[in-house]
Amino acid sequence: MHDLIHDLVQSVAQGESFTVDSAGTKGISENVRHLTILKSAQNVSTTLQKFKKVRTISVWSGKNIDESFLSTCISRFKYLRVLSLFYSPWELLPSSIGSLKHLRSLYLARNERITALPNSICKLQSLQTLILVECMNLKELPRDMSKLISLRLLHFTTKQSSFPENGVGCLTSLRFLSIWDCSNLTCLPRDTIYLASLRTLIISNCKQLDLVMENYQVIPLRLQKLGIRKVPRMVALPEWFQGATNTLQVLVIEDCENLEALPGWLRSFTSLRRLILNSCPKLLSLPEEMHRLTALTDVWIVDCPDLERRCQRDTGEDWPKISHVPNVSFE
């Protein structure tokens, strides 16, 4: 049955997808559009010469990929839409990658040897998704990031301590921003243009990061989901979050060991549906007037000992604040 379904899928795809492994490529149509290259593949650059219309290339563990691989991809597939390179052996990418003007998605996750990206990446004005997470040795993002006018999703790890001007903070189309494992980062971008367009913001494991923005005037935001995890310098939610009063639907705070209180203005977040508080041991109570959050359907409080005690059903001091919530969980 498995083979029958596999053959059916292959016939429907009409030869548009193919996986390159140790078995070779004999008999495969030159019109293949989607290539997946496994770590067992050999002589990949030679293999690429057989195809003309490739739009998607995904490489899983590129240890056997020779140096000419990327050059071949870039020179041969001018209409490439998606390029995924996981666990690659390169420290640097060729500047010619900036010539892939139709590229929409670039996945470079888990490339621990990459130290820098060519600034030519910023010429990719069709690029919508850029994934650089777990690139633990990446020194910094390219300096001209603001030129990525179509970028909607950015997920990255770098060693930089701050953001340059005219960089990430000036991305006007950005909808999803994830700052992950940036152990040296001390502040968010000073340019705040990007905040107006964001729908999702995730900040995880940034031990030096201070979320407070000095001299920042609260502006209306469109933020719908906010996740903060392992940000030990956060004692309280920063004031600029108030801009999401009318839009925020999900708030997740995890492993913030020094968070002492939630702000009173949280009661004005009338669109909030889900509140998750996990491993915040100094968090003692909920803000007053939480009952005003009538859209709230889920509250999870885990590993916050004092807060859990105060929120116990019927007996806890803070229970009246969340008694209207359909789903309250402590596990």
C-alpha positions as a printed NumPy array, in Angstrom:
array([[  0.   ,   0.   ,   0.   ],
       [  2.858,   2.398,   0.835],
       [  4.454,   1.839,  -2.59 ],
       [  1.105,   2.346,  -4.331],
       [  0.549,   5.696,  -2.604],
       [  4.135,   6.723,  -3.331],
       [  3.707,   5.946,  -7.04 ],
       [  0.432,   7.86 ,  -7.126],
       [  2.027,  10.949,  -5.574],
       [  4.908,  10.742,  -8.032],
       [  2.545,  10.54 , -11.001],
       [  0.503,  13.517,  -9.815],
       [  3.685,  15.552,  -9.319],
       [  4.584,  14.739, -12.948],
       [  8.248,  14.457, -12.174],
       [  8.528,  17.896, -10.583],
       [ 10.107,  16.701,  -7.319],
       [ 13.153,  14.521,  -6.745],
       [ 15.416,  13.462,  -3.89 ],
       [ 19.122,  13.093,  -4.634],
       [ 20.843,  10.36 ,  -2.632],
       [ 23.414,   7.641,  -3.199],
       [ 21.196,   5.98 ,  -5.82 ],
       [ 21.919,   8.614,  -8.468],
       [ 19.595,  10.409, -10.884],
       [ 19.301,   8.077, -13.846],
       [ 15.988,   8.378, -15.676],
       [ 14.885,  11.571, -13.94 ],
       [ 13.23 ,  14.288, -16.   ],
       [ 15.279,  17.385, -16.714],
       [ 12.147,  19.395, -15.857],
       [ 12.426,  18.67 , -12.124],
       [ 11.571,  21.804, -10.147],
       [ 12.076,  20.746,  -6.529],
       [ 15.301,  19.045,  -5.423],
       [ 16.058,  17.583,  -1.999],
       [ 19.681,  16.563,  -1.512],
       [ 20.449,  14.084,   1.268],
       [ 23.746,  13.707,   3.09 ],
       [ 24.46 ,  10.443,   1.242],
       [ 24.511,  12.194,  -2.135],
       [ 27.769,  12.287,  -4.112],
       [ 29.005,  14.491,  -6.981],
       [ 26.138,  16.884,  -6.427],
       [ 27.497,  19.683,  -8.612],
       [ 27.665,  17.296, -11.547],
       [ 24.127,  16.159, -10.791],
       [ 22.832,  19.724, -10.94 ],
       [ 24.051,  20.061, -14.517],
       [ 21.281,  17.672, -15.59 ],
       [ 18.486,  20.034, -14.6  ],
       [ 17.3  ,  23.306, -16.099],
       [ 14.146,  24.469, -14.328],
       [ 14.848,  23.955, -10.638],
       [ 12.964,  26.37 ,  -8.367],
       [ 13.578,  24.798,  -4.943],
       [ 16.773,  23.265,  -3.537],
       [ 16.93 ,  21.755,  -0.042],
       [ 20.197,  20.359,   1.3  ],
       [ 20.151,  18.297,   4.498],
       [ 23.649,  17.974,   5.945],
       [ 25.976,  19.273,   3.272],
       [ 29.16 ,  17.526,   4.378],
       [ 29.561,  15.922,   0.977],
       [ 28.76 ,  19.099,  -0.949],
       [ 31.82 ,  20.414,  -2.769],
       [ 32.791,  24.056,  -3.042],
       [ 31.355,  24.444,  -6.513],
       [ 27.847,  23.523,  -5.39 ],
       [ 26.623,  27.008,  -4.546],
       [ 28.309,  28.518,  -7.57 ],
       [ 26.478,  26.038,  -9.777],
       [ 23.142,  26.752,  -8.077],
       [ 23.561,  30.48 ,  -8.491],
       [ 24.805,  30.468, -12.063],
       [ 22.451,  27.792, -13.404],
       [ 19.16 ,  28.456, -11.617],
       [ 18.469,  32.159, -12.019],
       [ 14.776,  31.655, -11.183],
       [ 15.4  ,  29.837,  -7.897],
       [ 12.655,  30.599,  -5.367],
       [ 13.737,  28.61 ,  -2.299],
       [ 17.24 ,  27.689,  -1.114],
       [ 17.652,  25.634,   2.079],
       [ 21.104,  24.75 ,   3.404],
       [ 21.179,  22.923,   6.741],
       [ 24.393,  21.811,   8.498],
       [ 26.578,  23.088,   5.671],
       [ 30.42 ,  23.122,   5.841],
       [ 30.883,  26.722,   4.699],
       [ 32.176,  29.601,   6.765],
       [ 31.281,  32.17 ,   4.106],
       [ 28.697,  32.35 ,   1.34 ],
       [ 29.649,  33.71 ,  -2.09 ],
       [ 28.664,  37.301,  -2.802],
       [ 27.112,  36.081,  -6.063],
       [ 24.108,  34.883,  -4.04 ],
       [ 22.856,  38.438,  -4.426],
       [ 22.132,  37.719,  -8.099],
       [ 19.222,  35.378,  -7.262],
       [ 16.719,  38.181,  -7.698],
       [ 13.692,  35.844,  -7.672],
       [ 14.663,  34.13 ,  -4.391],
       [ 11.837,  34.291,  -1.857],
       [ 13.052,  32.038,   0.95 ],
       [ 16.585,  31.474,   2.242],
       [ 17.026,  28.911,   5.016],
       [ 20.472,  28.766,   6.62 ],
       [ 19.546,  27.265,   9.988],
       [ 22.021,  25.271,  12.078],
       [ 25.086,  26.252,  10.1  ],
       [ 27.492,  26.536,  13.   ],
       [ 30.534,  27.293,  10.841],
       [ 29.129,  30.341,   9.085],
       [ 30.801,  33.477,  10.447],
       [ 29.533,  36.132,   8.039],
       [ 27.003,  36.756,   5.302],
       [ 27.802,  38.821,   2.217],
       [ 26.107,  42.2  ,   2.146],
       [ 24.973,  41.289,  -1.368],
       [ 22.176,  39.278,   0.278],
       [ 20.522,  42.648,   0.813],
       [ 20.035,  42.899,  -2.962],
       [ 17.42 ,  40.139,  -2.776],
       [ 14.405,  42.404,  -2.963],
       [ 11.992,  39.49 ,  -3.5  ],
       [ 13.192,  37.741,  -0.33 ],
       [ 10.327,  37.171,   2.114],
       [ 11.803,  34.626,   4.544],
       [ 15.307,  34.575,   6.042],
       [ 16.152,  31.881,   8.604],
       [ 19.514,  32.142,  10.377],
       [ 18.675,  30.464,  13.669],
       [ 21.368,  28.421,  15.465],
       [ 24.146,  29.962,  13.4  ],
       [ 26.127,  30.219,  16.609],
       [ 29.256,  31.765,  15.063],
       [ 27.564,  34.313,  12.842],
       [ 29.161,  37.585,  13.911],
       [ 26.428,  39.922,  12.726],
       [ 23.621,  40.477,  10.264],
       [ 24.453,  42.208,   6.965],
       [ 24.662,  45.987,   7.368],
       [ 22.094,  46.91 ,   4.696],
       [ 19.195,  44.803,   5.962],
       [ 16.782,  47.692,   5.42 ],
       [ 17.053,  47.087,   1.665],
       [ 15.195,  43.78 ,   2.032],
       [ 11.934,  45.541,   1.287],
       [  9.845,  42.353,   0.947],
       [ 11.152,  40.55 ,   4.049],
       [  8.264,  39.322,   6.202],
       [  9.905,  36.667,   8.398],
       [ 13.297,  36.908,  10.122],
       [ 14.53 ,  34.253,  12.564],
       [ 18.172,  34.569,  13.593],
       [ 21.053,  33.886,  15.972],
       [ 24.133,  36.135,  15.977],
       [ 27.031,  37.159,  18.216],
       [ 26.478,  40.897,  17.818],
       [ 25.795,  43.084,  20.851],
       [ 23.672,  45.723,  19.108],
       [ 21.986,  46.544,  15.816],
       [ 23.393,  49.143,  13.417],
       [ 21.253,  52.017,  12.197],
       [ 19.291,  51.485,   8.981],
       [ 19.217,  47.759,   9.657],
       [ 16.574,  45.422,  11.072],
       [ 14.793,  48.333,  12.709],
       [ 13.91 ,  49.77 ,   9.294],
       [ 12.244,  46.663,   7.832],
       [  8.795,  47.985,   7.002],
       [  7.286,  44.694,   5.744],
       [  8.396,  42.515,   8.669],
       [  5.573,  40.437,  10.186],
       [  7.477,  37.787,  12.181],
       [ 10.672,  38.452,  14.141],
       [ 12.42 ,  35.829,  16.246],
       [ 15.614,  36.713,  18.132],
       [ 17.078,  33.43 ,  19.32 ],
       [ 20.181,  32.579,  21.399],
       [ 21.823,  35.99 ,  20.946],
       [ 23.94 ,  35.816,  24.096],
       [ 25.75 ,  39.132,  23.518],
       [ 22.781,  41.238,  22.459],
       [ 22.125,  44.12 ,  24.868],
       [ 19.294,  46.049,  23.207],
       [ 16.649,  45.971,  20.498],
       [ 17.056,  48.075,  17.337],
       [ 16.978,  51.816,  18.013],
       [ 15.077,  52.295,  14.781],
       [ 11.531,  51.305,  15.681],
       [  9.874,  51.421,  12.26 ],
       [  9.688,  47.606,  12.215],
       [  7.463,  47.505,  15.293],
       [  4.506,  49.009,  13.463],
       [  4.208,  46.064,  11.055],
       [  5.084,  43.136,  13.364],
       [  2.444,  40.494,  14.108],
       [  4.665,  38.052,  16.027],
       [  7.703,  38.779,  18.214],
       [  9.682,  35.992,  19.874],
       [ 12.731,  36.616,  22.052],
       [ 14.5  ,  33.576,  23.49 ],
       [ 17.661,  33.012,  25.515],
       [ 19.159,  36.495,  25.294],
       [ 20.885,  36.81 ,  28.651],
       [ 22.241,  40.341,  28.243],
       [ 19.19 ,  41.842,  26.561],
       [ 17.462,  44.85 ,  28.095],
       [ 14.005,  45.283,  26.567],
       [ 13.559,  48.818,  27.874],
       [ 13.687,  51.528,  25.193],
       [ 14.633,  54.94 ,  26.536],
       [ 12.786,  57.989,  25.208],
       [ 10.348,  55.729,  23.358],
       [  6.861,  57.093,  22.841],
       [  4.173,  54.43 ,  22.774],
       [  2.697,  54.042,  19.292],
       [ -0.117,  51.753,  18.096],
       [  1.188,  48.277,  17.26 ],
       [ -0.354,  45.36 ,  15.381],
       [  1.368,  42.737,  17.492],
       [ -0.772,  39.614,  17.965],
       [  1.661,  37.131,  19.535],
       [  4.467,  37.876,  21.976],
       [  6.805,  35.269,  23.428],
       [  9.628,  36.035,  25.869],
       [ 11.828,  33.231,  27.163],
       [ 15.051,  33.274,  29.18 ],
       [ 15.543,  37.018,  29.347],
       [ 16.923,  37.343,  32.909],
       [ 17.31 ,  41.14 ,  32.779],
       [ 13.574,  41.618,  32.406],
       [ 12.136,  42.656,  35.774],
       [  8.896,  44.025,  34.313],
       [  7.263,  44.192,  30.904],
       [  8.552,  47.287,  29.087],
       [  6.2  ,  50.21 ,  28.571],
       [  6.335,  50.046,  24.774],
       [  4.317,  46.819,  24.821],
       [  1.298,  48.973,  25.643],
       [  1.084,  49.794,  21.955],
       [ -0.419,  46.322,  21.413],
       [ -3.359,  46.998,  23.736],
       [ -5.994,  46.365,  21.068],
       [ -4.314,  43.569,  19.122],
       [ -2.321,  41.182,  21.354],
       [ -3.951,  37.739,  21.497],
       [ -1.213,  35.504,  22.927],
       [  1.322,  36.368,  25.646],
       [  3.895,  33.754,  26.669],
       [  6.544,  34.418,  29.321],
       [  8.859,  31.545,  30.245],
       [ 11.999,  31.126,  32.355],
       [ 12.265,  34.802,  33.25 ],
       [ 13.78 ,  34.339,  36.671],
       [ 13.748,  38.013,  37.683],
       [ 10.28 ,  39.023,  36.505],
       [  8.637,  40.462,  39.617],
       [  5.235,  41.65 ,  38.448],
       [  2.884,  42.039,  35.528],
       [  1.863,  45.645,  34.829],
       [ -1.509,  47.082,  35.778],
       [ -2.041,  48.181,  32.191],
       [ -2.316,  44.531,  31.158],
       [ -6.008,  44.762,  32.094],
       [ -6.575,  46.922,  29.013],
       [ -5.483,  44.16 ,  26.587],
       [ -9.043,  43.337,  25.632],
       [ -8.094,  41.013,  22.735],
       [ -5.886,  38.744,  24.877],
       [ -6.988,  35.119,  24.553],
       [ -4.12 ,  33.105,  25.977],
       [ -1.747,  33.893,  28.852],
       [  1.088,  31.483,  29.642],
       [  3.401,  32.058,  32.622],
       [  6.051,  29.392,  33.088],
       [  9.014,  29.285,  35.494],
       [  8.87 ,  32.859,  36.752],
       [  9.537,  32.213,  40.473],
       [  9.491,  35.877,  41.578],
       [  6.067,  36.524,  40.094],
       [  3.802,  36.854,  43.119],
       [  0.395,  38.001,  41.895],
       [ -1.765,  38.983,  38.936],
       [ -2.723,  42.592,  38.179],
       [ -5.99 ,  43.968,  39.467],
       [ -9.08 ,  44.003,  37.246],
       [ -8.047,  40.967,  35.207],
       [-11.764,  40.215,  35.018],
       [-11.955,  42.916,  32.338],
       [-10.132,  40.574,  29.948],
       [-13.328,  38.991,  28.674],
       [-11.683,  37.465,  25.585],
       [ -9.305,  35.423,  27.752],
       [ -9.977,  31.691,  27.304],
       [ -6.748,  30.065,  28.529],
       [ -4.46 ,  30.791,  31.474],
       [ -1.511,  28.489,  32.175],
       [  0.59 ,  29.053,  35.279],
       [  3.428,  26.557,  35.72 ],
       [  6.406,  26.567,  38.112],
       [  5.494,  29.933,  39.622],
       [  4.984,  28.698,  43.217],
       [  3.572,  31.793,  44.925],
       [  1.424,  32.769,  41.981],
       [  0.051,  29.243,  41.655],
       [ -0.946,  29.291,  45.316],
       [ -2.751,  32.62 ,  44.946],
       [ -4.615,  31.459,  41.837],
       [ -6.015,  28.19 ,  43.166],
       [ -9.664,  27.674,  42.286],
       [-12.092,  29.158,  44.849],
       [ -9.479,  29.433,  47.628],
       [ -6.675,  31.563,  46.191],
       [ -6.524,  35.33 ,  46.745],
       [ -6.162,  35.942,  43.003],
       [ -8.753,  33.405,  41.89 ],
       [-11.515,  36.049,  41.473],
       [ -9.304,  37.787,  38.898],
       [ -9.395,  34.769,  36.564],
       [-12.531,  32.91 ,  37.654],
       [-14.226,  33.939,  34.391],
       [-11.58 ,  32.161,  32.284],
       [-12.853,  28.808,  30.887],
       [ -9.504,  27.024,  31.   ],
       [ -7.094,  27.561,  33.89 ],
       [ -4.224,  25.103,  34.234],
       [ -1.283,  24.676,  36.609],
       [  0.486,  21.865,  34.746]])
